[in-house]
């Protein structure tokens, strides 16, 4: 009858090689569960890669550089932050995050609009999350962050600063007041259709 030894108390008759074999022994069920855990980890990593590829999920990084000291320069697109219409249904928003508000803090677009957000920060690190969309990015002084979203459903979409932001000496902390609202109004075309339906 052979007995397995565990821990430091080893049989003095067991040679070094045998002791090593004993230390490497994996119980049957331990081996099964190890393989199961490894397989699950591989499946989860694969699922993340497939989901990211099929839904176009990516971590927004720096799309460019912008000197925070030049944001108010007349030729800077951030000098007059706000919504600009590029073409019917296509908009861009140049947005400045600063202690403690967003410029602009109110945006209104018709349903079906594609909006590109250009974001930077004037002073300290801020964040920008637009609820109900996949827009979620950092607003950093010196960095240009860019994300695009299409708004098909009318309603209000709140945006908040999700990065606990700056303390200015002598001023009260105001991170919690840093929010804004994007309103998607029914598009004119949709309203016309509704009007036609109701008059028929
Ligand atoms: Cu902030």
Boltz pocket constraint, residues with backbone or C-beta under 6 A from the ligand:
constraints:
  - pocket:
      binder: B
      contacts: [[A, 97], [A, 98], [A, 100], [A, 125], [A, 126], [A, 127], [A, 161], [A, 162], [A, 163], [A, 164], [A, 165], [A, 166], [A, 175], [A, 178]]
      max_distance: 6.0
